[in-house]
Amino acid sequence: MRLKHLFLFICIGFIVFASACSDKKKEGDEVARKAAAEDIFNYVPAHSPYVIGNVTSLPEPYLKKMIATWQKILPFQIKQLETMTAPTQETSKKQSEKILINFAKAALTEMEAIKTPEDILSQWGISPRATGVIYGLGLLPAIRVQIAEKQKVEQLLTRLEEKSGQKMVSADFNGHSYRYIEIRDKVHLKAILSVTDNFLIVGLVPGEQAGFDIFLPLLLGRNKPEASLSRSDFTEKLSQYNYPGYGDGYFDIQRIAAILRGEGEGLDFVSFKALVPEPDFKLQIGCNTEFNHALFENIPRMVFGFKALTENALDMEMVLELSTGLIDIFKKLPQPIPDIASQSDPMFALGIGANIPELRMSIQRFMQFIIENNQDCPDMDTARLKDAMPKLNMALSPMISGLHSLIISLDHIETGKNGRPVMDTARACIAADMNDPQGLVAMGGALIPALANLNIRTDGTPVAVPLEGLPVKFPGLFVAIKNNRLALAVGATADQRAEQAVTGEGIADMPLFWMEYQARAWEQLIKSGLSATGKMKKSDQEMVLEAFEQYKDMFKSITIALYVTDNGLSFRELVVLN
């Protein structure tokens, strides 16, 4: 099983326990009693390399919305998985891939019966207020979810066996029954499923007997870790992020890197050998051990969680925690991005704001660090890095260095019968902050002669660009400059758009990168574009169109942004639901 399949296993587990966590009050007292009697986090080793848990129930309006949405797209999801397991695809797939796909398909068919949060209990035997945790026994994943009715969970597992065609072997460990599937690809693992009075337990353990005897009792809870992670320990590790607890977690990057370098002990070492059986494999970037340690010492953890969940939106965050030194460097980079997208509800907008000279120097320092620490290393071509440094100076030349931020906003465009964009329907704007906007316009005059003779004032007054001689016809083309900001806008109201772009404020929280995408607005473009290209098979076109048709109804827009914070680099994603 490759690491990508391990990640898929973790994702499937996250879906299982997240779907069982609404804030419905029914059965709340019983689950609270069980939680008080036995903290689910006590089964998690204190130094687990990754932990994902929910300590707060999902808001019921959100869960209802998601269940209704998933019901609409389940047939398509099942169809996609059936395509992946078609006879023509089977020969190229490893055993672990087939097992994961077949179980995923069976799980999706089970979800067809879930129409309301209450159905999670009646069909699966799992309370909508259940607590769940995914964690690492070393690198190997373990999943533990609170249950309400053991018999119904056992019936669920039996149905999954039947629907997936993956027969599990029944076994017993000191009176604790469990089921397993043996996996033999390049690695030898056993996938374990077990049900107790309080928990559904899923995990991977080594297939070799020595490792199996260590991991199985820990997974089943017959043996407890030498030091456990309590619920309060888990929340304390994430306390500076103020996540509400809907499904948060972290990956200990330094510990995982050490395990992959072969430096782990105990569970870490055994799980590493189970997943990476090659005797000589070690994670090594370059040849210098000190360099490897220094590289990962600057990136302690990756943390993630939901900032908010409502029936209308999901606000998610992933933080790559960095050392203080790296944070200080990154904090010199952000520059204000003109806020032109909030005025127009664009189909697509992309913004970048960075101090280019600082960016260039930071990249050069990092390249120099690599060169100095990996001299005469056959795994690291330091000569190419040395050659690349002057090319970097050319790529980030003084002309580019004068650019501090740029944003492009495509507000509207239509397609013709031939599938090509009709430019006289376009509404769009480009705005930039730079050292010398007038100089850039003068240089642009070499490409667009109409710009050369314009008398552009620097007070924000929009000036019409003559359209004669331009290869593309627009309904209007205006340019405006104010102080260090330049804007170019097209469309029927381009004069107003250009003026707003140079006189408005910047995006308040100063992201390094920002992008917004409106799903429904692209429907006509995608459909027309696919039919016009003629380069894609009809069956592939139909699959793409069907996928877009399914997912466009799920959300209205997606906004992605990258920020520099006191903790490191923060990736934010806001999904506005339909």
N, C-alpha and C positions, 0 to 999 in steps of 0.2 A: 504494500500500500504506500503510495507516494504521499509527500506532505500535502499536495493539493487535495488528495482524497481525505486525508486527515482533517483538513480545513472544512471540506464539504460535510463530513461526519459531524463536526462541531456545529455547523450552520443548521443542519437538520435538527440536532438536539435543541438549538436555540428556538427554532420554530415551535417545537413540541412544548417546551415549558413556557414560552411566551404566550402561546394560545390558551394557556390554562391559568390566566392571572387577571381576570377582570375584578372590578371593585364591587361586584354584586354582593350584597350583605347576607344573602341566603347561605346557609352552612358556615357562616363566618365564625360562630362560637366554637363549633367542633374543630375547625382547622386551627383556630387560635389556641385551643387546648392542646392539640398535638404539637404545635410549634413551641409552646411553653415547655412541654415535656421533653422535647428532643430537638435541639437546634440543628437544622440541616447542615449548617456550616461546620459542625464538629467533625464531619467526615472529610473535610478538605484539609490537606496538609498546609501548615502555616506558610511554607515556602513553595507552594505550588507555582509553577511558572506562568500559569494563566488561570483566571477565575472570572466567570460571568454569572451574575446572579440577579434575581429580582427580590427586593425587600418591600416593594410597594405594589399593590394590585393595579393592573391596567384600568384606566377609566372606562366604565361600561359603555358610554356613548361611542368612544373610539373603537372598542372591541366589536360592538354591534355593526359599526360602519365597515370595519375590516372583514367581518364574516360575510356581510352582504356583498361586498366587492369581490371577495374570493369566490363566492358562489357563481359569479358571472364568468370568471376566467378559468375556473377549474377544468371544464371540458377541454379548453385549449392547452392547459398545462399537461393534462393526461395525454392528450394527443401528441405533444412534443416528446414526452418520455417514451411513448410507444414507438415513435420514430427512431429514437435512440436505441431501442432494443429490437429493432427489426432484424430479420435474418442477415441482411446485407451488412449490418453494423456489428453483428455479434462477434465475428472472428477477430476483430481488431480490439476488442475490449478485454481487459483483465478481469479476473474473478471478482476482485474488490469493487471494480466499477459496476459490474453487472448487479452485484448484491445491493449496492447503494441505490442504483437506478430503480431496481425492482421494488425495493422497500419504499423509496420515495413515491413511486407510482401507486403502490398499495395505500400509503398514507394519504395521498390526494383523494383516492376513491373513498376512503373513510371520512374525509372532510366533507364529502357531499351530503352527509347526514347531519352536519352541524349547521343549523339554521339560526340558532340563538345561543347566547352564552350558557343558558341552562342545559342545552344539548350536550355540552362538553361533559357535564356530570352524568346525564342520563345515558349517553352513548359510550363514553370512555371511562367513567368512574373516577374522573379527576375533577376536583372542585374548581370553579372559576376563581377562587381566591387562593389557589395553591402557590406555594413557594417552590422555586426551582433553582438549581445551580449546575453550571458546567465548569469543570476544573480539570487540572492536569495531575495525574499520578505520574510524575516525571513529565514526559512529553505526551503520554497516552491519555486520551480524553475519557472522562467519566461524567455521567449525567445522573442527577438525583432529583426527582420531582415528587412532591407530596401528592398522595392520592386520598380519595374518600371511600371508594368501594373496591376492595381487592379483586373480587370475583369479576367485576366488569372490566377491570384492567387486564386480567388474565384472558378474558374472552376477546378483548381487543387484540392482544398479541397473537392469539390463535387465528383471528381473521386476517391479520397482517401476514402471517405465515402462508395461509391458503391463497390470498390474493397475489402475493409476491412470488409464489412458487418456490420459496426458499425454506425448505424444511429445516427446523432447528432440532438439535439434539437436546434431550432433557437429561439433566444431571443433578447431583445433590452434593453439597459440601456441609458436613456436620449438621444435617437437618435443615439446611437452607437450600431450597430448590432453585434452579436457574436453567435457562436455555442458552444454547450457544451455536454459532456457526463458525467453522474453521476456515480461515483464509490462508491460502498458500499461493502467493504471487512470488515476487522476489523476497518477500518477508513471510514470516509465519506468525499469525495472530489469531486470537479468538475474540469474536464479537459476542458479548455477554448481555443477556436481558434477564432481569429478575424482578419479582414483585413480592414485597413484604406487606405487612398490615398497613404501614404508613407511607411506603415509598415505591415508586417505579425506578429501577436502577438499570442504566445502560452504560456500556463501556467497552473499551478494547484492552486486552491483556496479552502479554507474550504467549505465543503458542508453545515455546519450549518449556519443558516441565519445571526447570529451576526458576525461571521468571514467573511462570504461571502460579507456582506455589506462593510466591511473594505477593503478587498483585491481586489475585482473586479474593483472598480474605479482606484486603483493604477495600476493594471495590464493593464487596457485599456488606461491608460494615462489621464483619466478624472480628477484624483487628482494627484498631483505631490508629491514626498517625501518632508518632511520638509527640508531635506538637501540632495542635489543630488551629484552624482559623475560625474564630467566632464571628457571629453576625456583626458585633460591634467592631471587631478588627477589620472586617470587610468594608463597612461603611466609613471607618476612619481612614482607610487607604485611599478613599475617593472623596473625602470630606471637602477638600478645597474647590471641588467642581460644582458642588451644590446640585447634583443630579437628584431628581425625585425618587429614583430607585426602580424604574420600570424595567430595567434590563441593562445593567451597567457592568463594566468589567475592565480588566487590564491584562496586558501581556508584559511579563518581566523580560524585556529584551536582553538585558545584561546576563540574566541567568540562562535564557534560551541560547544565547550566543556561546556561553561557557559550556553548556551541555553539548552543543554541536561541534565545539572545538575538542571534545573528548575529555573535558575537565570535570565532568559531573561525577557525583558519588551516589551510592545507594540507588533509590528509585530513578534518579536522573540518568545514571549510567546504564542501568538495565533497560530502561525505556529507549534510550538512544541506540543501544545495540539491537533492540527488537525492531526498530524502525529503519535503521541504517546498518544492515548486516555486513556491508563491505568492511573488511578488517582495517583497511588503511584510511578510510574516509575521515576527514576532519574539516570543519569549516575553516577556511584560511583565505584571507584577502591579502595577497602579497606574501612575502616570506618572513616578515619580521613579526615575531610574537608580540613584542611591545606595541607595535603599530596596531595590531588587531585589538589588543586590550584598550589602547587609547581611543580607537575609533568607537567602540561600543560603550566605553565609560562615559561618553558624551551623550548617549541616548539611553537613559535608564529604563523607560517604560513607554508603552503605547496604551493610552486610556481612552475609553469610549463610553457613551451613554446618551440617553434622551434628555434634552433640556426641557422639552414639553411634548405632551401628546394630547390632542383634542380630536373631536370628530371632524375637524376642518383642516388640521395640519399636523405634521411631524417635524420636530426640530431636533436634529441629531448632531452630535459632535464626536470627533476623534482627535485626540491630542497626542502628538509625538513629543514627549517630554525631552528637554535638552538641558545640557549643563548651563550654568550661569554664563560662562564665557561665550558659548554659541548664541544664547539668547541675546546677549549684549550686541553681538554682531548683527543678528537678524533685526533687532529693533532699529537699526540705522537705515533699514531698507524701505519701509512703507512710505508712500507718498499719497496725497489726496487724489482720488479718482473722481472726475466730474460726475455728478449725479444727474444723468440725463435719462436714465431708464425709468425712474419713478414717475416721470411726467407723461409716459406714453404707453405703459403696459406692453412692452415689445414682444415680438415673436421670439427674438433671440438677442441677447446682449452679452458682451464680453468686455471685461475691464481688467487692466493691469496697472499697478502703481508701485514703482520701485526706483530707488536711488541707484541709477545705473553705475556711476563711478564706484560706489560702495560695493555693489554687486560684483563688479569686475575684480576689485581688490580682494574680496572674500574668496572668490573662486580661485584666484591666483595663489592666495595663501594656502588654500587647501591642496592645490596641485603641488605646490612646493613642499608641503608637509609629506605628501605621498612619495615624492621623488627622494627626499632626504632620508626617509625611513625604509626605502626599498631599493637601495643601490645594488646592482648586480643580481637582481632577483629575476629568474626566468619566468615567473608567473606574472610579473608586472613590467609592462613595456614602458619604462621611465623615459626612454629616448623619444617615444611618440608624445609623451606628456610635455617634454621640453619643447618639442616642435610645435605643440598646440598652443603654448602660451602666447607667442606673438600673434597667432591667428585669432586668439581670443581678443587681443587688443584691436585687431582690425574689425572683428565682428561687432565689438562694442566700441566703435570709433567715436571721436568727439561729436559727430553729428547725432549719433544715436544716444550718446551720453547726455546730450542736452534734453532728451525726452524723459520726463519724470512720470507721466502717467498717460494712459490711452484707454478710451472706451469706444466701442462700436455698438450701435443699437439699430437693429433692423426692426422697424415698427410694423411694416406691412408690405406685402408684395403678392401679386397674383400670378398664376400661370396661364399660358395660352393653350390651345388645343394640341400644340406640338409638345407640350410638357415643359417648355422653356419659360423662364420668368419674363413677365411683361414689365419692362423697366419703367414705362410711363405710369404704372400703378404704384411704384415704389415710394415708400416713406422711410427714410433712414437718416442717421446722424453719426458723425465721427467727431469726437472732441479729444483734445490733448492739452496737457500742461507741459511747457517746454521753455528752454532758455531764450530762444529766438524764433517766435512764430512767424514774424515777417520774413526772416531769412529763409525759412522753409517754404513759404509761399513763393518767394522769388525763385528758389530752386525748382519748385513745381512748375513754374512757367516754362521750363525747358521741355516738359512733357505735355503740358496743357497750355498752349500759347495764350488762351483767353485769360489766364491768371496773371500773365506778365504785365498787362496794361491796367490792372485794377488799382484803383485808389482806395485802399482799405484803411479805414481809421482804426485806432486802438481803443475806442470807447465802447465797443460792443455793438456798434451799428452794423447790421447785416448788409452785405453788398451782393447784388445778383451777378452770377458768373454767366457770361454770354454762352448760349448753347450751340451757336453756329459752329460747325466744324467738329463737334464732339462725336465720337463713334457711337455713343449711346445717348438716346434721348430721354430726358427726365422731365417731369411736369414742372420742375423748378429746381435751381441749384444756387445755394447761397453760401457765402463764407463770412465769418465774423471773427474779430480778434479783440480781446480785452486783457490788458496786462500780459501775462504769460500764457494765456489760454487761447487756443485756436479751435474753431469748429467749422465743419463742412456739413451741410444738410441738403437733402433732396426731398421733394414732395410738394404737394399743393400748398402747404404752410411752412415751407422750408425756411422762410425769413424769420418767422417766430421761433422755430426750432433752433436755428443757429444762435439767435440772440439769447434765448433761455440757456443754451449750453455754455456760453461764455460768461454769463452773469450769475448763474446759479451756484449753489454750494457744492462741495465735494461730498462723497459718500462718508457719512459721519464716522464710522468705526475704522476707516482706513485699512481695508484688506489689501494684501499683496496681489491677490487674484480674486476675481468675482465673475460669476456667470449666471444668467437667468434664461430659462427656456420655457416656452408656453406650448404644451402638448397639442391642443386642438388646432392651434393656428397653423401647424405644419401639415395637417391632414391632406389638404389639396396639393401642396407642393410635393409631398412624398408620393402620393398616388400618381400624379402627372409625371413626375420625374422618373419613376420606375418604368412606366409604360413607354416613355420617350427614349430611354437609353437603348433598349433592344439588346442589351448585352447580358441580361440575366434570364435564366430559364423561367418559363412561365410558372412552373411549380415553386421555384424559389421566390419569385415575385409574390405569388399568392401567400406563401408562408410569411414573408416580411409584412405584407399588408394586413394579414390576419393578426399578426402579433401587435402591430401598431393599433389596429382597431380595438384589440382587447385592452391594451394598457393605456390608451389615451383617455378612456373613461375613468381610470383610477385617480388621475391627478390633473390638476389645472396647470400647475407650474412647478418647476424645481429650481431652486437657487443654491448655488455652491459658492463657498468663499473660503479663502485661506488667510488666517490672521497670525500675527506674532503676539503672543501673550507672555505673562510672567512665568508661565509653565513651559512654554515651547511653541511649537507650530500647531495651530488649531484649525482643523478642517470642519467647517460647518455645512450642513445640508438642510435646507428647509423645503419640505414637500407640502404644497397646498393641495388638498384633496378636493375632488368634485363632490 
